[in-house]
């Protein structure tokens, strides 16, 4: 069974524009079926976007990606290589979007990204994760923990039954800095504590 990874975080992302598009290799029967379903979901996601149920935080990156999925069943990486996006992720995104209203849309922060934090080895670089910036009228941002918690809970309640990997927001100001002592954790935080660097 295909597992999906759904990340709900906040952050600044960077994408390097593609320069040349290498040819797409001829797909086998299984890949053809995956691409066909991905194209159908991509077309429906574009319809949801037009209806206002799906909003893109970074339309310059995710807009072309949705069109690539709807047109070919894959996205192109920064170097133009075709990359599949997990059907489980696309189905999850469509399911959450269908439950959204134009007044309270799903705000997608990122779908596929091959550059920036995490690199190509990350779940995002393998088309297995997405980042949600807001859901059901709740902004998911760690600067407002109560609102952030409501947004994450709204996503969890709307998910269908299956296995998920959920990356919850970290408290602000808790990223470790080289050669400095670990930052103090907040007294109260709605989610799991941030990982602590090893002290020697």
C-alpha positions in Angstrom: 0.0 0.0 0.0 1.4 3.4 -0.9 2.0 5.6 2.1 1.6 9.4 2.0 3.5 11.9 3.9 1.7 15.1 4.8 3.8 17.8 6.2 2.1 20.8 8.0 4.8 23.4 8.6 5.7 27.0 8.0 8.9 28.1 6.3 10.6 30.0 3.4 11.2 27.9 0.3 13.3 28.5 -2.8 13.0 27.0 -6.3 15.5 27.3 -9.1 13.8 27.7 -12.5 14.2 24.9 -15.0 16.5 25.6 -18.0 16.0 22.7 -20.4 13.5 19.9 -20.3 15.0 16.4 -20.9 12.7 14.0 -22.8 10.3 11.9 -20.8 11.1 8.1 -21.1 8.4 5.9 -22.5 6.3 4.7 -19.4 5.4 1.1 -18.7 1.7 0.1 -18.2 1.8 0.7 -14.4 3.4 4.2 -14.9 0.8 5.0 -17.7 -2.0 4.2 -15.2 -0.4 6.4 -12.5 0.1 9.2 -15.0 -3.5 9.0 -16.1 -4.9 9.2 -12.6 -2.5 12.0 -11.7 -3.6 13.9 -14.8 -7.3 13.5 -13.8 -6.6 14.6 -10.2 -4.4 17.5 -11.5 -7.3 18.7 -13.7 -9.7 18.6 -10.8 -7.3 20.5 -8.5 -7.1 23.2 -11.2 -10.9 23.3 -11.1 -10.9 23.6 -7.3 -8.3 26.4 -7.6 -10.5 28.3 -10.1 -13.6 27.8 -7.8 -11.6 29.2 -4.8 -11.4 26.1 -2.7 -7.6 25.8 -3.3 -5.2 28.8 -3.0 -1.5 28.7 -3.7 0.8 30.6 -1.4 3.5 30.5 -4.1 1.6 30.5 -7.4 4.8 31.0 -9.5 6.0 27.6 -8.4 2.9 25.5 -7.6 0.7 26.9 -10.4 3.0 25.5 -13.2 3.3 22.3 -11.2 -0.4 21.7 -11.1 -0.6 22.4 -14.9 2.3 19.9 -15.4 0.5 17.3 -13.3 -2.8 17.9 -15.2 -0.9 17.8 -18.6 1.5 15.0 -18.1 1.0 13.3 -14.7 4.3 14.5 -13.3 6.2 17.7 -12.4 9.5 18.9 -13.7 12.4 19.3 -11.3 14.7 22.4 -11.3 16.8 20.8 -14.0 13.8 19.8 -16.1 13.7 16.1 -15.3 10.2 14.7 -15.0 9.4 13.6 -11.5 6.3 11.7 -10.4 4.2 13.0 -7.5 2.8 10.2 -5.2 -0.9 9.4 -6.0 -1.5 9.1 -2.2 -0.3 12.8 -1.8 -2.4 13.9 -4.8 -5.5 12.0 -3.5 -5.0 13.5 0.0 -4.6 17.0 -1.5 -7.8 16.6 -3.5 -9.7 15.1 -0.6 -8.8 18.0 1.7 -9.5 20.6 -1.1 -13.0 19.1 -1.8 -13.9 19.6 1.8 -12.9 23.3 1.6 -15.0 26.3 0.9 -14.0 29.4 -1.1 -14.4 31.5 2.1 -12.0 29.1 3.9 -9.8 27.5 1.3 -6.9 25.1 1.6 -3.8 27.2 1.3 -1.0 25.1 -0.3 2.5 26.3 0.6 4.4 23.7 -1.4 3.9 20.5 -3.3 7.1 19.4 -5.1 10.4 21.2 -4.4 13.9 20.0 -5.4 15.9 22.9 -4.1 16.2 24.6 -0.8 15.8 23.1 2.6 15.7 19.3 2.5 17.2 19.0 -1.1 16.3 16.2 -3.5 16.6 13.5 -0.8 13.7 15.0 1.1 10.1 13.7 0.9 9.3 16.9 -1.1 12.0 16.1 -3.6 10.5 12.6 -4.1 6.9 13.9 -4.6 5.8 12.4 -1.3 4.9 15.4 0.8 3.0 18.7 0.8 3.0 21.7 3.0 -0.3 23.4 4.1 -0.3 27.0 5.2 -4.0 27.3 6.2 -7.0 25.0 6.4 -10.6 25.5 7.4 -10.0 29.2 8.1 -7.1 28.6 10.4 -3.6 29.8 9.5 -0.9 27.2 10.4 1.9 29.4 11.7 4.0 28.8 14.8 3.8 32.5 15.8 0.2 31.9 16.9 0.2 28.5 18.6 -3.5 28.4 19.4 -4.5 29.2 15.8 -1.8 26.8 14.5 -3.2 24.0 16.7 -6.7 24.6 15.4 -5.5 24.4 11.8 -3.5 21.2 12.4 -6.5 19.6 14.1 -8.8 20.6 11.3 -6.5 18.9 8.8 -6.3 15.7 11.0 -10.1 15.6 11.3 -10.5 15.9 7.6 -8.0 13.2 6.6 -9.4 9.8 5.5 -8.4 6.6 7.2 -4.9 5.5 6.3 -1.3 5.9 7.5 0.2 9.4 7.4 3.4 11.0 8.4 2.6 14.4 9.9 5.3 17.0 10.4 3.9 19.5 12.9 5.2 23.0 13.4 8.2 23.7 15.7 8.2 26.5 18.2 9.6 29.8 16.8 13.2 30.5 17.7 14.1 26.9 18.5 16.4 26.1 15.5 19.9 25.3 16.9 22.7 27.6 15.8 26.3 26.4 15.3 28.7 27.0 18.2 25.9 28.4 20.4 24.2 26.6 23.3 20.8 25.0 22.4 17.9 27.5 22.5 15.6 27.2 25.5 12.3 25.4 24.7 9.0 27.3 25.3 7.3 26.6 28.5 4.1 25.6 26.7 3.8 24.2 23.1 0.9 22.4 21.6 2.9 19.9 19.7 5.8 17.5 20.3 9.0 19.3 21.5 11.6 20.3 18.9 14.6 17.9 18.6 17.4 19.0 20.9 21.0 19.0 19.5 23.5 16.6 21.2 25.5 18.4 23.8 29.1 17.3 24.2 
